Amino acid sequence: MDDGFLKAVIPAAGLGTRLLSATKEQPKEMLPLFASTVEGQLCIKPIIQLVFEQLYDVGVREFCFIVGRGKRAIEDHFTIDIDYLELLNSRGKNYIASDLQAFYRKIEESTIVWVNQPQPKGFGHAILQARSFADDSSILIHAGDTYIISMKGNDPLQRLLRLHRKDNQAATLLLKEVPDPRSYGVAEVVSKSEGLKVVSLVEKPVKPVTNLAVMPLYVFEPVIFDALEGLPPGYGGEIQLTDAIQRLIEQGLNVGSILLKDELCLDIGAPESYWKALQLSYTYIAASAYYQRV
């Protein structure tokens, strides 16, 4: 990964109302999924830690977390606690301590910035808060409540970055065919030699023109902040990132995308999707990694 892709923004300021009352005091991004430790032991980790570690593993070292009221638990989780490591080791929990130490090492080797979104005005508004952090760099945006993994070694994150570099795009999106896209941003595309060119984008349409749903993982050039600035509220009375991307398209800028196929999208945003994410994380992430080592 080159120097132009070393900054990531992780929005984690949403209220998580669909997961109440579990999220009344606990951020939804701290809800756990099954995982495996560095030694292949079964464990559980907050989804936001899994996202952070995934981005770290592709070379990201500068992170901006967008947080809001009641999100202090996320900051606490990303605060190194040596005393706790010593307590775990003293009680014979060495494999857990080793995994936590590996997480702390990644934190130590990263620059982490915390930015507050004073009011929950939408996903696009949350991204706008990171403008000073991004400066003039390309940025990778990854929602803190969705974890995307490849089942066949063709990492979608790496594919997204390669396409963005290659085609000199203002934005590069991740799309997935879904049976009912009405609860997503929906893209209309045309084929290119590599990837797909996005020609229109609508947030949660009543009558979708395609079944191509936008997944919450993007790469942008700094022009996205100009598109967000002054954007009127859209769907749900919120500032929508989808509307800002549509603005880029209308300005004649290049917006590309890749299509997910065999990848797993673990979304914890609603009770039904969280239950599915727990099942998939156990079956495909944690258990498979564990049994490969025994």
Contacts in CASP RR format, 6 or more apart in sequence:
PFRMAT RR
TARGET T0000
AUTHOR 0000-0000-0000
METHOD contacts of the structure
MODEL  1
MDDGFLKAVIPAAGLGTRLLSATKEQPKEMLPLFASTVEGQLCIKPIIQL
VFEQLYDVGVREFCFIVGRGKRAIEDHFTIDIDYLELLNSRGKNYIASDL
QAFYRKIEESTIVWVNQPQPKGFGHAILQARSFADDSSILIHAGDTYIIS
MKGNDPLQRLLRLHRKDNQAATLLLKEVPDPRSYGVAEVVSKSEGLKVVS
LVEKPVKPVTNLAVMPLYVFEPVIFDALEGLPPGYGGEIQLTDAIQRLIE
QGLNVGSILLKDELCLDIGAPESYWKALQLSYTYIAASAYYQRV
1 58 0 8 1.000
1 59 0 8 1.000
1 60 0 8 1.000
1 161 0 8 1.000
2 165 0 8 1.000
4 137 0 8 1.000
4 138 0 8 1.000
5 59 0 8 1.000
5 60 0 8 1.000
5 138 0 8 1.000
5 140 0 8 1.000
5 161 0 8 1.000
5 164 0 8 1.000
5 165 0 8 1.000
5 219 0 8 1.000
6 59 0 8 1.000
6 60 0 8 1.000
6 61 0 8 1.000
6 62 0 8 1.000
6 137 0 8 1.000
7 60 0 8 1.000
7 62 0 8 1.000
7 63 0 8 1.000
7 64 0 8 1.000
7 133 0 8 1.000
7 134 0 8 1.000
7 137 0 8 1.000
7 138 0 8 1.000
7 139 0 8 1.000
7 140 0 8 1.000
8 55 0 8 1.000
8 60 0 8 1.000
8 62 0 8 1.000
8 63 0 8 1.000
8 64 0 8 1.000
8 139 0 8 1.000
8 140 0 8 1.000
8 141 0 8 1.000
8 142 0 8 1.000
9 63 0 8 1.000
9 64 0 8 1.000
9 66 0 8 1.000
9 127 0 8 1.000
9 130 0 8 1.000
9 133 0 8 1.000
9 134 0 8 1.000
9 139 0 8 1.000
9 140 0 8 1.000
9 141 0 8 1.000
9 142 0 8 1.000
10 48 0 8 1.000
10 51 0 8 1.000
10 52 0 8 1.000
10 55 0 8 1.000
10 63 0 8 1.000
10 64 0 8 1.000
10 65 0 8 1.000
10 66 0 8 1.000
10 141 0 8 1.000
10 142 0 8 1.000
10 143 0 8 1.000
10 144 0 8 1.000
11 66 0 8 1.000
11 117 0 8 1.000
11 123 0 8 1.000
11 126 0 8 1.000
11 127 0 8 1.000
11 141 0 8 1.000
11 143 0 8 1.000
11 144 0 8 1.000
12 27 0 8 1.000
12 29 0 8 1.000
12 48 0 8 1.000
12 65 0 8 1.000
12 66 0 8 1.000
12 67 0 8 1.000
12 68 0 8 1.000
12 71 0 8 1.000
12 74 0 8 1.000
12 144 0 8 1.000
12 145 0 8 1.000
13 66 0 8 1.000
13 67 0 8 1.000
13 68 0 8 1.000
13 71 0 8 1.000
13 116 0 8 1.000
13 117 0 8 1.000
13 120 0 8 1.000
13 126 0 8 1.000
14 28 0 8 1.000
14 68 0 8 1.000
14 120 0 8 1.000
14 122 0 8 1.000
14 126 0 8 1.000
15 23 0 8 1.000
15 120 0 8 1.000
16 23 0 8 1.000
16 28 0 8 1.000
16 269 0 8 1.000
17 23 0 8 1.000
18 269 0 8 1.000
18 270 0 8 1.000
18 271 0 8 1.000
19 28 0 8 1.000
19 31 0 8 1.000
19 268 0 8 1.000
19 269 0 8 1.000
19 270 0 8 1.000
19 271 0 8 1.000
19 274 0 8 1.000
22 28 0 8 1.000
22 31 0 8 1.000
23 31 0 8 1.000
25 70 0 8 1.000
26 73 0 8 1.000
27 48 0 8 1.000
27 70 0 8 1.000
27 71 0 8 1.000
27 73 0 8 1.000
27 74 0 8 1.000
28 145 0 8 1.000
28 268 0 8 1.000
28 269 0 8 1.000
29 46 0 8 1.000
29 47 0 8 1.000
29 48 0 8 1.000
29 71 0 8 1.000
29 74 0 8 1.000
29 144 0 8 1.000
29 145 0 8 1.000
30 46 0 8 1.000
30 47 0 8 1.000
30 48 0 8 1.000
30 73 0 8 1.000
30 74 0 8 1.000
30 77 0 8 1.000
31 46 0 8 1.000
31 47 0 8 1.000
31 268 0 8 1.000
31 274 0 8 1.000
32 44 0 8 1.000
32 45 0 8 1.000
32 46 0 8 1.000
32 47 0 8 1.000
33 44 0 8 1.000
33 45 0 8 1.000
33 46 0 8 1.000
33 47 0 8 1.000
33 50 0 8 1.000
33 147 0 8 1.000
33 266 0 8 1.000
33 268 0 8 1.000
33 277 0 8 1.000
33 278 0 8 1.000
33 281 0 8 1.000
33 285 0 8 1.000
34 42 0 8 1.000
34 43 0 8 1.000
34 44 0 8 1.000
34 278 0 8 1.000
34 281 0 8 1.000
34 282 0 8 1.000
34 285 0 8 1.000
34 286 0 8 1.000
34 287 0 8 1.000
35 43 0 8 1.000
35 44 0 8 1.000
35 45 0 8 1.000
35 50 0 8 1.000
35 281 0 8 1.000
35 285 0 8 1.000
35 286 0 8 1.000
36 42 0 8 1.000
36 43 0 8 1.000
36 285 0 8 1.000
36 286 0 8 1.000
36 289 0 8 1.000
36 290 0 8 1.000
37 43 0 8 1.000
37 95 0 8 1.000
37 96 0 8 1.000
37 98 0 8 1.000
37 99 0 8 1.000
38 98 0 8 1.000
38 99 0 8 1.000
38 102 0 8 1.000
39 95 0 8 1.000
39 98 0 8 1.000
39 99 0 8 1.000
39 293 0 8 1.000
40 289 0 8 1.000
40 290 0 8 1.000
40 293 0 8 1.000
41 95 0 8 1.000
41 96 0 8 1.000
41 99 0 8 1.000
41 290 0 8 1.000
42 286 0 8 1.000
42 287 0 8 1.000
42 290 0 8 1.000
43 96 0 8 1.000
43 99 0 8 1.000
43 286 0 8 1.000
46 77 0 8 1.000
47 144 0 8 1.000
47 145 0 8 1.000
47 146 0 8 1.000
47 147 0 8 1.000
47 266 0 8 1.000
47 268 0 8 1.000
47 277 0 8 1.000
48 74 0 8 1.000
48 77 0 8 1.000
48 144 0 8 1.000
48 145 0 8 1.000
49 77 0 8 1.000
49 103 0 8 1.000
50 147 0 8 1.000
51 142 0 8 1.000
51 144 0 8 1.000
51 146 0 8 1.000
51 147 0 8 1.000
52 63 0 8 1.000
52 78 0 8 1.000
52 106 0 8 1.000
53 103 0 8 1.000
53 106 0 8 1.000
54 147 0 8 1.000
54 149 0 8 1.000
54 157 0 8 1.000
55 63 0 8 1.000
55 140 0 8 1.000
55 142 0 8 1.000
55 157 0 8 1.000
56 106 0 8 1.000
56 109 0 8 1.000
56 110 0 8 1.000
58 155 0 8 1.000
58 157 0 8 1.000
58 158 0 8 1.000
58 161 0 8 1.000
60 110 0 8 1.000
60 140 0 8 1.000
61 109 0 8 1.000
61 110 0 8 1.000
61 111 0 8 1.000
62 110 0 8 1.000
62 111 0 8 1.000
62 113 0 8 1.000
62 133 0 8 1.000
63 110 0 8 1.000
63 111 0 8 1.000
63 112 0 8 1.000
63 113 0 8 1.000
64 112 0 8 1.000
64 113 0 8 1.000
64 114 0 8 1.000
64 115 0 8 1.000
64 130 0 8 1.000
64 133 0 8 1.000
64 134 0 8 1.000
65 74 0 8 1.000
65 75 0 8 1.000
65 78 0 8 1.000
65 112 0 8 1.000
65 113 0 8 1.000
65 114 0 8 1.000
65 115 0 8 1.000
66 115 0 8 1.000
66 116 0 8 1.000
66 117 0 8 1.000
66 126 0 8 1.000
66 127 0 8 1.000
66 129 0 8 1.000
66 130 0 8 1.000
67 74 0 8 1.000
67 75 0 8 1.000
67 114 0 8 1.000
67 115 0 8 1.000
67 116 0 8 1.000
67 117 0 8 1.000
68 116 0 8 1.000
68 117 0 8 1.000
68 118 0 8 1.000
68 120 0 8 1.000
75 114 0 8 1.000
78 107 0 8 1.000
78 112 0 8 1.000
80 104 0 8 1.000
80 107 0 8 1.000
80 108 0 8 1.000
84 100 0 8 1.000
85 97 0 8 1.000
85 100 0 8 1.000
85 101 0 8 1.000
85 104 0 8 1.000
88 94 0 8 1.000
88 96 0 8 1.000
88 97 0 8 1.000
88 100 0 8 1.000
89 97 0 8 1.000
113 133 0 8 1.000
115 129 0 8 1.000
115 130 0 8 1.000
115 133 0 8 1.000
116 129 0 8 1.000
117 125 0 8 1.000
117 126 0 8 1.000
117 129 0 8 1.000
120 238 0 8 1.000
121 233 0 8 1.000
121 238 0 8 1.000
121 239 0 8 1.000
122 238 0 8 1.000
122 239 0 8 1.000
122 240 0 8 1.000
123 143 0 8 1.000
123 238 0 8 1.000
123 239 0 8 1.000
123 240 0 8 1.000
123 241 0 8 1.000
124 228 0 8 1.000
124 231 0 8 1.000
124 238 0 8 1.000
124 239 0 8 1.000
124 240 0 8 1.000
124 241 0 8 1.000
124 244 0 8 1.000
125 228 0 8 1.000
125 238 0 8 1.000
125 239 0 8 1.000
127 141 0 8 1.000
127 224 0 8 1.000
127 225 0 8 1.000
127 228 0 8 1.000
127 241 0 8 1.000
128 225 0 8 1.000
128 228 0 8 1.000
128 229 0 8 1.000
128 239 0 8 1.000
130 139 0 8 1.000
131 225 0 8 1.000
134 222 0 8 1.000
134 225 0 8 1.000
135 222 0 8 1.000
136 222 0 8 1.000
137 222 0 8 1.000
138 164 0 8 1.000
138 219 0 8 1.000
138 220 0 8 1.000
138 221 0 8 1.000
138 222 0 8 1.000
139 219 0 8 1.000
139 220 0 8 1.000
139 222 0 8 1.000
139 224 0 8 1.000
140 161 0 8 1.000
140 217 0 8 1.000
140 218 0 8 1.000
140 219 0 8 1.000
141 216 0 8 1.000
141 217 0 8 1.000
141 218 0 8 1.000
141 219 0 8 1.000
141 220 0 8 1.000
141 241 0 8 1.000
142 216 0 8 1.000
142 217 0 8 1.000
143 216 0 8 1.000
143 217 0 8 1.000
144 216 0 8 1.000
145 216 0 8 1.000
145 267 0 8 1.000
145 268 0 8 1.000
145 269 0 8 1.000
146 215 0 8 1.000
146 216 0 8 1.000
146 217 0 8 1.000
146 265 0 8 1.000
146 266 0 8 1.000
146 267 0 8 1.000
146 268 0 8 1.000
146 269 0 8 1.000
147 265 0 8 1.000
147 266 0 8 1.000
147 277 0 8 1.000
147 281 0 8 1.000
148 156 0 8 1.000
148 157 0 8 1.000
148 174 0 8 1.000
148 215 0 8 1.000
148 217 0 8 1.000
148 260 0 8 1.000
148 263 0 8 1.000
148 264 0 8 1.000
148 265 0 8 1.000
148 266 0 8 1.000
149 263 0 8 1.000
149 264 0 8 1.000
149 266 0 8 1.000
149 284 0 8 1.000
149 285 0 8 1.000
150 156 0 8 1.000
150 262 0 8 1.000
150 263 0 8 1.000
151 262 0 8 1.000
151 263 0 8 1.000
151 264 0 8 1.000
151 284 0 8 1.000
152 262 0 8 1.000
154 262 0 8 1.000
156 174 0 8 1.000
156 217 0 8 1.000
156 258 0 8 1.000
156 260 0 8 1.000
156 263 0 8 1.000
157 217 0 8 1.000
159 258 0 8 1.000
160 172 0 8 1.000
160 174 0 8 1.000
160 217 0 8 1.000
160 219 0 8 1.000
160 258 0 8 1.000
161 219 0 8 1.000
163 169 0 8 1.000
163 172 0 8 1.000
163 194 0 8 1.000
163 195 0 8 1.000
163 256 0 8 1.000
163 258 0 8 1.000
164 172 0 8 1.000
164 219 0 8 1.000
166 194 0 8 1.000
167 192 0 8 1.000
167 194 0 8 1.000
167 254 0 8 1.000
167 256 0 8 1.000
168 254 0 8 1.000
169 219 0 8 1.000
169 221 0 8 1.000
169 253 0 8 1.000
169 254 0 8 1.000
169 255 0 8 1.000
169 256 0 8 1.000
170 220 0 8 1.000
170 221 0 8 1.000
170 223 0 8 1.000
170 224 0 8 1.000
170 248 0 8 1.000
170 253 0 8 1.000
170 254 0 8 1.000
170 255 0 8 1.000
171 198 0 8 1.000
171 218 0 8 1.000
171 219 0 8 1.000
171 220 0 8 1.000
171 221 0 8 1.000
171 224 0 8 1.000
171 245 0 8 1.000
171 248 0 8 1.000
171 253 0 8 1.000
171 255 0 8 1.000
171 256 0 8 1.000
172 218 0 8 1.000
172 219 0 8 1.000
172 220 0 8 1.000
172 255 0 8 1.000
172 256 0 8 1.000
172 257 0 8 1.000
172 258 0 8 1.000
173 187 0 8 1.000
173 198 0 8 1.000
173 214 0 8 1.000
173 215 0 8 1.000
173 218 0 8 1.000
173 245 0 8 1.000
173 255 0 8 1.000
173 256 0 8 1.000
173 257 0 8 1.000
173 258 0 8 1.000
174 214 0 8 1.000
174 215 0 8 1.000
174 217 0 8 1.000
174 218 0 8 1.000
174 257 0 8 1.000
174 258 0 8 1.000
174 260 0 8 1.000
175 187 0 8 1.000
175 189 0 8 1.000
175 196 0 8 1.000
175 212 0 8 1.000
175 213 0 8 1.000
175 214 0 8 1.000
175 215 0 8 1.000
175 257 0 8 1.000
175 258 0 8 1.000
175 259 0 8 1.000
175 260 0 8 1.000
176 212 0 8 1.000
176 213 0 8 1.000
176 215 0 8 1.000
176 259 0 8 1.000
176 260 0 8 1.000
176 263 0 8 1.000
176 265 0 8 1.000
177 211 0 8 1.000
177 212 0 8 1.000
177 213 0 8 1.000
177 259 0 8 1.000
178 184 0 8 1.000
178 211 0 8 1.000
178 213 0 8 1.000
179 211 0 8 1.000
180 211 0 8 1.000
181 205 0 8 1.000
181 208 0 8 1.000
181 210 0 8 1.000
181 211 0 8 1.000
181 212 0 8 1.000
181 213 0 8 1.000
182 204 0 8 1.000
182 205 0 8 1.000
182 206 0 8 1.000
182 208 0 8 1.000
183 204 0 8 1.000
184 204 0 8 1.000
184 213 0 8 1.000
184 214 0 8 1.000
185 201 0 8 1.000
185 202 0 8 1.000
185 203 0 8 1.000
185 204 0 8 1.000
185 205 0 8 1.000
185 213 0 8 1.000
185 214 0 8 1.000
185 242 0 8 1.000
186 201 0 8 1.000
186 202 0 8 1.000
186 203 0 8 1.000
186 204 0 8 1.000
186 205 0 8 1.000
186 208 0 8 1.000
186 209 0 8 1.000
186 210 0 8 1.000
186 211 0 8 1.000
186 212 0 8 1.000
186 213 0 8 1.000
186 214 0 8 1.000
187 198 0 8 1.000
187 200 0 8 1.000
187 201 0 8 1.000
187 210 0 8 1.000
187 212 0 8 1.000
187 213 0 8 1.000
187 214 0 8 1.000
187 257 0 8 1.000
188 198 0 8 1.000
188 199 0 8 1.000
188 200 0 8 1.000
188 201 0 8 1.000
188 209 0 8 1.000
188 210 0 8 1.000
188 212 0 8 1.000
189 196 0 8 1.000
189 197 0 8 1.000
189 198 0 8 1.000
189 199 0 8 1.000
189 210 0 8 1.000
189 212 0 8 1.000
189 256 0 8 1.000
189 257 0 8 1.000
190 196 0 8 1.000
190 197 0 8 1.000
190 199 0 8 1.000
191 197 0 8 1.000
192 256 0 8 1.000
195 256 0 8 1.000
195 257 0 8 1.000
195 258 0 8 1.000
195 259 0 8 1.000
196 256 0 8 1.000
196 257 0 8 1.000
196 258 0 8 1.000
196 259 0 8 1.000
197 254 0 8 1.000
197 255 0 8 1.000
197 256 0 8 1.000
197 257 0 8 1.000
198 245 0 8 1.000
198 249 0 8 1.000
198 255 0 8 1.000
198 256 0 8 1.000
198 257 0 8 1.000
199 249 0 8 1.000
200 209 0 8 1.000
200 246 0 8 1.000
200 249 0 8 1.000
201 214 0 8 1.000
201 242 0 8 1.000
201 245 0 8 1.000
201 246 0 8 1.000
201 249 0 8 1.000
201 255 0 8 1.000
202 208 0 8 1.000
202 209 0 8 1.000
202 242 0 8 1.000
202 246 0 8 1.000
203 234 0 8 1.000
203 235 0 8 1.000
203 240 0 8 1.000
203 242 0 8 1.000
203 243 0 8 1.000
204 235 0 8 1.000
212 259 0 8 1.000
214 242 0 8 1.000
215 260 0 8 1.000
215 265 0 8 1.000
218 241 0 8 1.000
223 248 0 8 1.000
223 253 0 8 1.000
224 244 0 8 1.000
224 245 0 8 1.000
224 248 0 8 1.000
227 244 0 8 1.000
227 245 0 8 1.000
227 247 0 8 1.000
227 248 0 8 1.000
227 251 0 8 1.000
228 239 0 8 1.000
228 241 0 8 1.000
228 244 0 8 1.000
231 239 0 8 1.000
231 240 0 8 1.000
231 243 0 8 1.000
231 244 0 8 1.000
231 247 0 8 1.000
233 239 0 8 1.000
234 240 0 8 1.000
234 243 0 8 1.000
235 242 0 8 1.000
245 255 0 8 1.000
248 255 0 8 1.000
249 255 0 8 1.000
264 280 0 8 1.000
264 284 0 8 1.000
266 276 0 8 1.000
266 277 0 8 1.000
266 280 0 8 1.000
266 281 0 8 1.000
267 273 0 8 1.000
267 274 0 8 1.000
267 276 0 8 1.000
267 277 0 8 1.000
268 274 0 8 1.000
268 277 0 8 1.000
END
